[in-house]
């Protein structure tokens, strides 16, 4: 039996000196602190981070990212479980056959545990049940062009029957909440300026989409989750519907760290959709996290080949690369606003595990759960050196940023993750 000890262990009751006992990969007990082997001093032992929004892109676009590099980056960042998004890979994960191809591509490459989201697209309702039965954790949809032709967007005609089907299984539907109507067909202005891009994806597009998803959630009672929430205007809609519908929402480190006013001209590594908005919007997102209107933080790691980021904001691929840095970015901003490490664990460990149906395996230091640990030093600072990132490509908007929170050790099912050891990550399939 292994024991991990520290003066600071983040338990459900709070941070205290403790020993985490591990037997056969699971937490056997959390007891009062006693000195002995496996002592990490005053480093914080926290549950491993669960990131439910990662675009791995394999198979088919492994020149963008892949299971090996993504899970290595996750492990270095204290993340012990990720859930892969269904698009950007070829094929997209919208059929049972495509799901099996995705699983085969991941085999033997995983440094951390990996689950999978399927996709809801026009005409694939009949595929949802077989994919759930095969282990998909839930489904993602777009209410607007996804940028990937084979991953079509859906409207209310497609959503209602899909949500009715998913409600039978209590499988969550993850919604990219933007609609096209409020978006101008063309925005005048310099395409190298971030302000021009920001005007092209107004808050109204997100606000209307959140309202549609929330209404259908209330009508169908299908578990519905808004991904990468960006617009502070739509927070009141979330607040209104969360009391009467199984509605949750996440935001992302880049929305919580950056502000539109600070993005330099031509820096397309900041481009994502929905866009990074203004300072006042950022502060409203933080208040919403504190109030529970937003439930969690996920990375939305969406990398691509650097050549696709070339040019201006109009032509560049949209997506922020930041998986390895997600914990440190979120913590850097949280500590400024008086939040604690326990808040971070709630937003980045417990809530994501619950969304993915993994709360009986992941997300807390509780007897019987997997012994997944993030051992880190919240008070230590570092400057982001892209050369030290394990993502396939090093282009990131966080380059040069000074962040708090240095991850010292990542433990997966009771064993320290070392990148020179064989991969030990497992698939996380839906519990039937």
N, C-alpha and C positions, 0 to 999 in steps of 0.2 A: 504493500500500500504506500503510495507516494503522499507526501504532505507539502503544501505550499503555505508558507508563513509570512506574515507581515504585521507591522504595527498599524497598518491601515488596510482593512479588508472591507469592501463595500457589500454589506449584507442587506437583506430587505429591511432590517431594523435600523440601518445606518452604518456609518464607517466606524470600525473599532479594531483593536488588535485581535487577531484570530488566526486559526489554522484551518486550511481547507484540505480535508482528507479525501483522497481519490482511490477508488477501487474499481478495476476493470473499466476504466474510462468514464466513470460516473462519480458524481460527488457523493461520498459516503456520509460525510458529516462536516459541519462547520462548528468548531469548538473554540473555547477560550485559548488565547495565545499561550504557547509554551515554546521556549527556545529549542532549536534543533536544526537538522539539515533542511535545506530548502527554504532558508530564511532570506527574504528580500528586503529586510530592514524597514525603511519607511516608504518604499515604493507602494503605490496603490494597486491592490489586486481587485479587479473589477470583472464582471462577466465579459466574455468576448463579445465584441461588437457584431451585430447582425445587420447587414446591409442588404435591403430588399430591392434595390434599384441599381443594377449593374448591367451595362451592355457589354457582354463578353465578345460577341460578334463571330464566334466560331460555331459551326464550320462556315466556309464561304467567304468571310472577310477577315481572315486571321492576319492579314497585313495591317489591319486596324488594331486588333487586340486578340487575345486568345486565352484559353483556360489556364495554360501554364503561367503566363505573365500576369494575368489578372489575379489569380489566386496567390501568387508570390507577393504581389503588391498588397493585397488584402492582409496577408499574414504579417508583413512587415509593419503594417498600420494598426495592428491589434484587432483586426477583423477575423472572426473565426467561422462565419457563415455568410455566404452571399446568395442572392436569388437572381438568376439570369433573365434578362428581358428577351421577349420572343422575336424582336425584329433586329435588323442589321445583319443577321446571319443568313446564309443561303443553304437550305430553304428557311423561310420564316416558320416559327413554331405555331402553326395554325391547324395542323392535322396530326393525327396519331402517328402516321408514318414519319412526319418531320420531327416529332418529339423523339422518336426512337433514334433517328439520325443524329440529333443533338446529343443524346445520351452517349451514343457510341463515340462521338467526337471528343467528349469529355473524359472518357475512360483512361485511367492511368496518369492523368495530368494534374490532379487536384491537390493543392497544398492546404486548402481549407474545405469545409463542407459546402456543397452547392445544391441549391434547389432550382426549380424552373417555373417561370410563368409561361402559360400559353397565350395565344392571341385570339381576340374576337374580331373578325372581319366580315364583310358582307358575304352571306351564304354558307357560313361554316357552323351554324348552330348544331347540326347533327354530329359534329366532331367534338363538341364540348364534353359530353358525358363520357365517351371513350377515353379522352385525355385525362379527365378527372380520375377515372378508374385506374389509369396507368400511372398516376402519381403526380400529375401537374398540381401545383399548389394554388393556382388561381389564374386569372386571365387579365390581359392588358388590351385596351382599345384606344383608338384615336378618334376624336371628333373633328379632325381636320387632316389635311394631307400630311402623312407621316414622313414624306421624303423618300420613302421606299415604295416603289410601284406595287410590289406584290403584297404589301401590308396595307390594305385599303382602309379608308376611314368609314365610320358608321354614324348614322343619325338615329332619331327616335324609332324609325321603322325597324331598324336592325337591333337596336339596344333592348327594346322591350322584350322580345322573345328570348334573347340571350340572357337577360337578367332574370326572367322567370325560370329559365332552365337552371341557372347557377344558384338561384335561391333554394332549390331542392337539395343542393349539396352544401349550402353555406360556404361556397367557394367565393372568395372576393373577386370583384371586378375592379381593376385599376384603370383610371380614366385620365388620359391626357386631355386636360380641360382647356381647349381653345376651339372656337368656331370661326368660320371664315367670314361671315357676313360683315362684322364690324371692321374688318381689315381693309385698308385702302388698297385699290388695285395697284397703285404706284405712289411712292412717296418722293416728293421733290427734295433734293438735298445731296450733299456729298456722300457717296456710299462708303467712304473711308471713315466717316464720323459715326461714332456709336449712337449719337442722338438721332441720326437718320434711321438706323435700324430699329431703335426703340419705338419711334413713331409708327413703324410698319406693323408692329404687333401690340396694339393698344390694350389697355386693361379691360376694355369692354368685351373683347374677344374671349378673355378668360372669365370675366364675370358672368356672361351669358351661358358659357359652357358649364360652369359650376352650378348655376341655377338649374339647368336642364338635368344634370346628373343627380343633383339633390332631390329634385321633384320625382324622378323615376325611382330613386332609391326609396323614397317614402311610399310610393305607390306599389312597388313590387316587393319591398322589404329584402331585396338582395343586398348583401354586404357590398358597399361601394367605397372606394378609396381614391381620393384625388391625389395624383402624383405631382411632384415638383410644383407645389402651390407657390405662386409668385405675387398675385395682385392682392394688395391689402383691402381693396374695395369689396372683394368677395368674401371677406372674413365674416361679415354679418350673416350672409347666406349660410355659411357653415354653422355658425352659432345657432341660428334659427332651427336648422334641420337636425342637428346632432341630438336634440332632445326627443325626436320622434322617429328617427330612422337610423339604421346601422351604418352611419356615415363617418368616415375617418379621413384624415388628410395629412400629408407630409410636406415639409419644405426641405431645402437643400443647403449645404454649407456655402455655396457660392452666392445664394440670395441673402444669406445671413452675414457674410463677410464683406462683399464688395458693394459698391454703390455706382449707379449709372454716371453720376457726375465725375467720378474718378477714373473712368475707363479711357485710356489714351486712344487717339486716332489710329486706325489701322490695326489694332491689336485684336485680331479675329479669334484668338484663343479664348476670349471672353464671350463669344457668341453662343447663345443657347436659346431654347424656346420652351416655355415662355422666357422672356428676356430678364436679365438683371435690371431691377428698377431703382428708383431714387432712394436717397437716404431715409426720408420719412417713411417710405414703404418698408424699408428694411427694419426700422424700429417697430413698426406695427406688427411685422411677422414675429419679432422677438416677444412682444407683449402677448400675441396669440399663443405662442408656445407656453409661456408662463401660465396663461389662463386655461390651457387645455383645449383651445379651439383648434389649434394644430397639434397633432398627436405625436409626431415623430420627425426625425431627420434622417434622410437617406442621401447617398452621394450623387445619384444620377450620373455615374461615371459613364461618359459617352465619348470615347476617343475616336480618332480616325487617323489616317495617314497624314503626315504634315503637309503634303502637297495639296490636300483638300482644304486646308486652312489658308492657302495662299490667296492673294487678291484682296478684295474688299468685303465689307459686311453683307453685301447683297449676294455675292457668289459663294462665299465660304460655307463649308459644312458647319452646322450648328451642334455644339456639344462641348461640355467642359470635362477635362480629364483631371480627376482628383481623388480617386479611390484610396490610395495609400495615405492621403493627408486628411481624410474626412474627419476623423476624431480630433486631430489637433486643430483644424480650422474651426470646428464647432466649439471646442473648448476655449480657444483663444477669445472668441467673441462672447461666449456665455459668461466667462469669469469677469469680463468688463462690466456686465450688467447684473452682477450679484447672484448669478445662478451657481449651483454646486455640481460636484461630480455625481451626486445622486440624481440630479436632473438629467445630466448627460446619459446616465445608465437607463433612465426611464425612456428617454427619446431615442436612444441608439441601440439599446439591447432589448428591453422588455417589450416595448410597443411594436417594433418590427417583427419580433418573434411571434407575437400574438397575431399580427396581420397575416403572416404566412402559415398560421396554424402550427407553429413549432414551439409553443409555450410549454409543452410538456417535455421538451428536450433542450431548449436553448433560452438564454436571455436573463438568467438570474443565478445567483449562488445559493442553490437550494438542494437539499438532499434528493437524489434520484435523477437530477438533470445531468446532461453531459458536462464533464469537467473542462469547459472552455473558459480560458482566463485571458484577460488582457492585463499585463503588469506594466504600469507606466508611471512616469513622474510628472504630475501636472504642473509643478512649479518650474520645471526646466524649459529653456527656450532653445530654438534652433532656427537657422535660416534655411529656406527651401533651396536645395541644390538639385536641379533637374537631373544631374548625372547620377544621383543616388536613388532616383525613383526606379521602381521595378516594372512600371507600365511598359508596354512595348515601345511606345514613343514618349519622349521627354517633354514635349510641348505642353505647357500648362500655364494658366493665368496666375498660379501661385508662385512662380519662379521668383526667388529673392525675398519673398514674404517672411517676416519673422513671426514664428508661431510658438505658442506654449503647448506643452504636452509631448514628452519624449517617450515613445513606446520602447520598453526594455526587453520584454519577453512575451511571446504569444504561445499559449498552451491549448492544444486541440485534443479533447478527450483524454486529458491527463498527461500528455506528452508534449514537451517543448518542440515547437516547430523550428527545424533547422533546414535551410534551403539546400544544404549539401546532402541531406538524407533523402531517401525515396519518398515520393508523395504519399500522404496518408489520408487525404481528404475523402469523404464519402458523399454519395448522393443523399439528398434530403427529399424523400418522396412523401406525398400526402398520406397521412394516417387515415386509414379507412374506418 
